[in-house]
Amino acid sequence: MFNFTQAGYIVTDAELIKRITVKYFDHFVNHDQNFDDIDRVFSKSLFSLHNQQWREMRTILSPIFTSSKMKMMYGLLSNHVNDFIAHFKRKAITDDINVLDIFSRFTADGISTAALGFEGDCVKNENSEIYRIVKQSLDDFTNFVSVFKFLIVSLSPKLYKASGLQLINKNVIDFLRHVTIDTMREREENNVSRPDVIQLLLDVRKGRTKSKENAVEVNDDELSNFSAHEEFNVSTNTNNKSTSLNMNDDDLWIAQTFIFFVAGFNTTSHLLQALTYELAQNQNIQQELYQEIEDVLASLDGKPVSYEALHKMKYLDCVISEGLRMYPPAVQSDRCCSKPIDLDLGNGKTIHIKKGEVIGLPIYNIHHDPEYFPNPEKFDPTRFNDDNKSSIIVGSYLPFGMGPRVCIGSRFALMEAKLLIFNVLANFKIEPSDKTPTKITFKADLTSSIKDTIYLKFCLRN
């Protein structure tokens, strides 16, 4: 294929995807668009950084998302879920629920509370200013206007820079500046510490976090879950004392907060929408999951579900994994060749990939390819159970990407989704309403957003 004057390739072969994203990663380190020096904030995000700067930032941020740090945030998130369920009980009694709206508000509050250190009040306050800004940030990143901006960057970076365009709206940047930089300053001045992402970013910025290069903390319970991605070591050839990143640049930290906020908000809210829709349509699956939840609750002796117990739930993980297969957070990804390579196609042939040429990875199409997933339009969590998961070909399941450039915040997104589904099903039976669509259609945007507004009934259990 050609992206205007730029050569590119679409890859759907799982083995070749594994080679590109893992074996030959050093040749395909970067994403396609290059926002360097033309977009003040977004260019500094982990998503946009290239080559050595990406390696350094990835190494800096990785300690934030280890199992021990997730456990620290789990307590905050668990309290938030309990408050949400109490509010949800009052709302669900009288109304059919617009699930994307309510779960978007839940997710915004969850990220605000557990990760960023402030109360978003998005669920209880229908007119929440925080929710409006979060929605705006997501729209700015995924709507037609953002597609147009990405297009301008591809065609003419000079025109993009001269136009003064920025991918992130100024109002959103101002909000994130307050959330990130002002909060850091206040905590430093008042000697306040809190177990959240902002605190961890502050510790990194001030050199208080020591991360051992190539050391990855892994939790055995999480690795037993299919939805959890494999961690890959990232060699930086540097250390925190000698880095090409400007640690005193406010925009550098605002950019990381933006990516965490937008990625976490979009991934979790849309996954929860899709999961509750499928559970309403497949009552047998919902009942089997509810039985697993009942078994766990019986073992807890009235205590809230713990981080460890949640991650040991095999059928819950199967349901989440199948939701991510059918409704991946991004419909496609890419890798840009950073140094030329004769790419082994695995059939005795090679193809020469030049520097700057792009590999497209059509995630949605791969997840719905019957060669990899028979009867792909059927919601079937048993694909991921202990008997069947070994038959899933490595490179065919890419909800968070693959290789060292896999989504760094996926653990938080999975933790949040699992915790909410557990508590929702523990308290409610989900059923279709008269307004529930019988078939799902999708928007033409950068994510697999469901086009129709999905309403469901949540019937309080005895």
N, C-alpha and C positions, 0 to 999 in steps of 0.2 A: 504494500500500500504506500501511498504518498500523502503526507500532511503538507499540502501545497508544494513546496520545493524540497521538503525534507523526507528522506526515505524512512520507512518504518515497516514493522512486521507485526502481525497478529499471531500469537502463539496459544494454541489450545491443547497441546500435548503435555500431559502431566509430567512426564519424565523430563522433557525439555524445560518446562517451567522450573522444576527443581534444580536443574543445572544452572539456569540463568540466575535464580534468586539465591542459591546456596553455593554450589561448587565454583561457579565463575563470578561470584559476587563482586570481586575486586574490579571486574570489567563493567559491572552494571550497578554502581553504588547509588546513582542519583535518580530522582524523578525527572520528568521531561522539562517542564517549564523552568526557566531560570529567571528569578526575580531579583537577582543580585543587583544592588545599587539602583533599582528602579521602583521598588516598593518598600517603603521605609520600615514597616513592621513585619508584614507577612514574609518578607525575604529572610527574616531572622528566625523563623519558626523551625522546629525540628523537621517538619514536612519539607520545607523549602531549602534548607541548608544543603550544601554540596561537599563531597569529598572529605577533606580533613576536618573542616568545621563541623560537618554532620557527625563524624566519628567522635569528635570531642564532646559535642552536646549530648549525643546518645549516651556516652560513658558518664557524663555528669548527671543526667536525668535518671539513668537506670536504677540507682539506689532508692528512688522515690517509690518505685513500683514493685519492690521485693515483697515476699510474703509477710515479713515482719511489719513492714510499713502498712500493708493492706489490713493487717489485724488491728493496727492502731486506729485506722480510719473506720474499721468495721463497727466499733462501738458507737461512734457518732452516727453512722449511717443506720444502725439498728434502732437507735432512739428516734431518728427521723421517720423510719418506716412505721414504727408504732404510732406516732402522731398522725401519720398519713392514714393509716387504717381506721383510726378513731374518727377522723373527719370523713373518710370515704363511706363509713357505715351510715352516717347521716345523709349523705348525698345520694347513695345508691338506693335507699329505701323509696325515694320519690321519683327518680328520673332514670331513663335510659342514659347510659354514659357514653359521651364522646371520648373514646379511649385514647386517641392520640393527644387530645388536649389535656386530659387529666394526668396521663403518664409523662407528658412533656413538662407539666408543672412539677410533678413529683421528681423528675430527673433534674430539673433546674434547681429545685430545693436541695436535692441530694448532693449535687456537686457543690452548691454554695455552702452547705453545712459541713459536709465531711471533708471536702477538699480545699475550699477557699476561705473558710473561717468566718462566714457571716450568715445570718438568717435571711433567706430569699423571700419567704412568705408568699410563694407563688401559688400554692394550693389553696390556702385560705382566702387570699385576696385576689378576686377575679380581675382587678385592675392593677395588678402588681407592675410597678415600673421595671423591676428586675426582669420579670418575664417578658415584657415588651422588648427590652434590650437584647435578651438572649435570643428571642425569636428573630429579631432584626439581624443579629450577627449570623445566625444560621441561614437566613434568606440571602444575606449579602454573599455568603460563601457558596450557595448551591443554585440560585435562581438563574434566569436567562441573562441578567446583567453580568453576573460573575462569569458565565460561559463566554460572553462577549469580551470581557476583560482578559480572560485566559487566551482568547483568540488573538487579541491585539498584541499580547506579549509574544506569542508564537510568530506572528507576521512581522511586527516591527517594534522591538523593545524601545527604540529611540522615540517612536511616536507615543508609546505608553508613558514614558518618562516625561516627555514634553507636555502631554495633556494634563499632567498632575493627577491622574487617576491613582487610586489606592484601593486594594481589594477589600480592606476592612474600613467600614464607615467610621468617620471621625467621632460620632457619638459613642460608638462601641469602644473605640480606642480610649476615649476619656474615661469611660466606665471601668475598663480593664486597668487603666493607670491607677485609678483610685483603689480598686480591689487588690492590685498587686503591689505597686510601689508605695502608695500611702500606707497600706497595711504593714508592709515591711518596716517602714520608717517608724510607725507608731509602736510596733513590737520592740524594735531596737531601743527606742527612747524610754519605754516603760518596762523593759526587761520581761516581756510576756512571751511565753512559748505555748504552742498548741499543736497537737498531732495531726497536721494537715499538710496539703501540698505547698501552700504559701510558706509555711515554716520551713519546709525542706528546701524550697527554692532559696529562701533567705540564708539558711545554713550553708548551702552551696556557694551562694554569692559571697558570703563572708569567709569562705574557706574553712568552715567548721565541720564539713562532711568529708570523710576520707573514704574514697571508693577505690578498692583494689582493682586494677585493670584485669580484665578477663575473668573476674570472680563474679559468678552469677548465683544468687541464692534461689534455691528451688525447693518447693514444698511437695512432698511425696503425694499427698492427697490431691493436690491440684494437678500434678502430672498424670494421675490416673484418670483424669477427666479428659474426654476428647476435645471439648471446647477450648481447653487451655492450650495456648500455643507453646511450642518449644522455644526456649531461650537460646540465642546464639551469642557467642563471644564476639566483641568488637574490638579489634586492635587499633589503638590510637597513635602509637608511636610517639606519645607525648605524655605529659603529666599535668596536673592542675596548676603547677607552678609555671609552666611554660605552655601557653595556649594562644591560638590565634583569635580567640573570642575575647571581646571586651566585656569583662564581668561587671563593669560599672555602667554599661549602656542600659538604660531603663527599657528601651524598646526590645532588647533581647529577651527580657523576662516577661514583658507584656505579650510578646509573640508566643511564648510557651504556654502562658495562661490561656490565650485565645484558642490555640489548638486543642488544649485539654478540655476547655469548656465546650467548644463546638463539636469536637469528635465525640466526647462523652454524652453530650446532650442528644445529638442526632442518633448515634448508635443505639443507645439504651431505649430511648422513647419509641423509636420505630420498631425495634425488636419486641418490646412489650406489646405494642399495638398488634403486631403480626402474631405473636404467641397467643394472646388472649382470643384473637379471632379464630385461630386454628383450634384452640381448646374448646371454644364454643361450638364449632362445627364438628368436632370429633369427641363426642361425650365419652366414648370408651377410653380414649387416651387420657382425657381429663380425670376420669375415675381412677385409672391406674396410678396417675401421678398423685392424686389426692390420697390414695391408700399408702403410698410411700411417705407422704407428709404426715399422715396419721401415725404411722409406725415410728417416725422420728419424734413426733410430739410425745408419744407414750413413753419414750426412753428418756425424755428431758425432765420428767417429774415437775412440770409446771414452769420450768425455766425457759427463757427465750432461746431460739435456735442459735447455736454457737457457730463461729467461723469454721471450725473443724467439722462439725456435724453437717453443715450446709455443703461443704465440698466433698463429703463422702457419699452424697446422694446420687446414685448412678442413673436412675431413670430421669431425674430432674436434669442431669447433664445431657442425657440423650435428647430430651425435649428441646433444651436450649440449642444444642448442636444442630438439630434438624431445622429449627427456626432460622438459625444463621445460614444454613445451606439454602433454604428456599428464599430467604429475604436477606441477602448479604448487605452489610452497611454501605458498601460501594459497589456499583455495577461493574466497574473496571479499575484496573491499576496500570502502572507502566514502569519501565526501567529504561533509562537513557544510557547508551554505551559511553563510558568514560575513557576507555582506551581500547584500541582495535583488538579483535579476536576472531580466530577461525573457529566458529562455534560448532561443536560436535553435535550432529543431529541424531546420532545413535543408530544410524542405518548404514554406517560406512561412509557417509557423506558429511561434508562440512559446508558451512556458508560463512563468508567473510562479512563481519559486521564492523562498520566504520564508526569512528568516534562521532558522537552526535546523533547517530541513528537510534530510533526508539523502538522498543519492544512493547506492544500492547498486550495486556492480560485481561481478557473479557470474563471477569469473575462470575457474573450472573449466568452467562452462557455455559461456562464450564460446570457450574453447580446444577444446571438443568440439562446436562448432556446425558442421555440414557446409557451411553457407553460407560459412564462412571457411576451414575445413580439410576438404576432401573426404575421405570415409572416415576420420573422426577417430579411430576406435578402432584404426587400424593404426599401428604404430610405423614411421614413414617419414622418415628423416633427409633424404632428397632434397628435402623441402619447402623446406629452408633452403639449398640449394646456389645457386651463382651464377646458374643458369638460372631458378630458381623463386622465389627470395626476394623479388624485386621485385613478385610478384603477391600477397604477403601484405599485407593491408590494415592500415595504421597504426591502432592502437587495438584490434586484435583479438588481439594477442600481448602479454600483461601479466604475465609470471612474477615480475617485480620491481616491478610497478606502472608508472606513466607520469607524465611531467611532473616538476616540481621536487620532488615528494614521493616520487619513486622510491626504492627501497631503497638506502641509502647504502653498505652493505657488500657489495653484489652482486659487485663486482670480486674481493674476497677469496674469496667463496664459489665463484665460477667458477674462479679460479686453483687453489684447493685441489682441486676436483672434477676438473679437467682433468689436473692433475699426478698424482693418484692413478690415474685411469683409464688414463693413459699407462703408468704403471709396472706396474699390475696386468696389463694385456694384454701388455706386453712380456715378462712372466714366466709368465703363466698363460693357458690356454684355459679359458673359463667354460662349464660345461655344467649342464643341469638335473640334479637328483638325484631319487631316488624320493620325497622329501618336498616337492618343489617344487610349489606349487599351479598348476593349469592356468589358473585365472582369478583376477584380482585383485578383491578387495572392499575397501571402505574403512570406517574407523571414523567414528562420528558425533562428530567433534570440530572444533576450529577450524582444523585443517590437513587436508591430504589424506593422512592417515596410512593406510598399508596395514594392513588388519585381520589378515591371515594372517602367520604367521612364515614368512619365505622362506629356505629352505636351498638352497644351490647348491654344485656341485663346482668346485674350482679345480685344474686339471690342469697340473702344472709342465711348461713347454716345454723341449725339449732345448737 
